[in-house]
């Protein structure tokens, strides 16, 4: 599990490196993509977020991290319960997670979130270390692995 990537991705759904994709084989059929529909909302540039709006957003991320830490505590070493708890937190926070995707790859937001995280490292790391420690014990559990795939999909 990439704990640092998980924290960064969840903090603003914009941290982490872009995935590299392999080129298709030379004999692969060429697929044409249909144009994407227009976005439902206009993204707000990080510079346009007020300090209060940014703080609210990051406080939501912190609350989500806390819920994940609580799920790890409640699982008590049971990998299935840990997976279910993290799934529940992710599902409960889907509107927030989806709203953060508009900042993915935005360097200004990455820097702003990174600075915020440095200032709040103890608050962020306490629950994430709980998840990380529990995750190490469950690394080979298929249900937990499927849960962790959600984080990979966010990158």
N, C-alpha and C positions, 0 to 999 in steps of 0.2 A: 504494500500500500504506500502510495506517495503522500505522506502526511502533509508535507509542505505544499504540494500541489492541491491537495484537498482543501486545506485552509485557504489558500489563495483563490481557488476556483469558487469556493462557497462565499468567500468574503465579498466578491463582486462578480462572480461568474466570468471573470476576465483574466485571472491569473493563470500561470502555467504556459508551457510552450505549445505552439501549434503542432499538431500531429503531422508527421511526414507520411505521405501515401506513396506507395510504389506505382510506377507507371504500368498501365495495362499491357498485357502481352501484345506483340505486334499483330497477331491474327485475331485479336479480340474485336467483336463488333463495336462500332462506334455508336454510342448512345447520345441522343440529343435531348437536352433538358428543355422543358417548357419554361417560359419566363415565370419568375416568381411573382406572386401577387403583391400588390403594393403593401407596405407595412401598415399595420392597423393604427400605430401611433408613431408620432415623430419622435425619434430619440432625442433626449436632452443631452447636450454636450456637457461634459464634466465641469467646464468653466461656468456653465449656466446654472449648475446646481448651487443653491445657497449652502452655506455652512450648516444651517439647520437641517436642510433636506438631506445632505450628505450624512450628517450625524444620525439622522433617523434611519437612513438606509443601513448604515453600519451597525446600529443598535439592533436592527432586525436580524442581521447576520449573526451578531453575538448571541441573540436569543436562540437562534437556530443551533448554534454550536453548543449552547448550554443544554438544549433539549437532547442533543446527541450524546453529550456526556452523561446526562441522566439516564438515557436509554442504555448506555454501557453499564452504568451502575446497577440498573434494574435487571439486566441480563444475568448478572452474577456468574459469568463464565459460560453460560449456555449460548452457544453460537447461533442457534435458531432464534432464540429470543433477541439476541443482539441484532441479527439481520432484520427481524420483524420491527424492532424498535427504530432502527435507522430508516427502514423503509417508511415507517409511519411519519417520522420527522420530515423526510424528503417529500412525502405526499402532502403533508400539512402545509409545507412551505413552497409548493409548486408555484403559486402566483408570484411570490417574491423571487424565486429562482429564475422564473421566466422573465421577470422584469429586469433582472440583472444582465441577461444575455445581450441586451443592446449595447453593453459596455465592453463586450469581449473584444480583445485586441486594441482597445483604446489606450494608447500609451499615457495620456494625461490622467485617465482614471486609474490605470495601474499604479502610477506614481502616487496619486492621492491616497489610494487604498493602502499601498505599502507603507506610507508615512503614518497613516492611522493605525495600522496593525503594529508598527513599531512602538507607538505610544500606548497601545493596549495589549501588548504581548502576553502579559500574565493572564488577562481575562480570556484571551483567545486560546492560549495553549493549555490551560487547565482542563477544559472539557475535551479538547482535541487529543490530549495525551491519554485521557481515559479511553477514548475511542481507539487510538493507536495501540495502546497496550492490550485492550480486549481483542483488537483485530489481529495482533500477532498470534494470539492463541487460536484464532479461528481462520488463519490464512489458508488452510487446506480444506475448509468446510465449503462445499458447493453452494449452499444457500447464501453464505456470507460473501463468497466470491461474486455471485450474481448481484448482490446488493452493492458491492464495491464497483461493479461495472457502471453503475449510475454516475459515479464520479469521473470515470474515464470518459463517459459520453458527454460530460459537461465541458471538457477541455476543447 
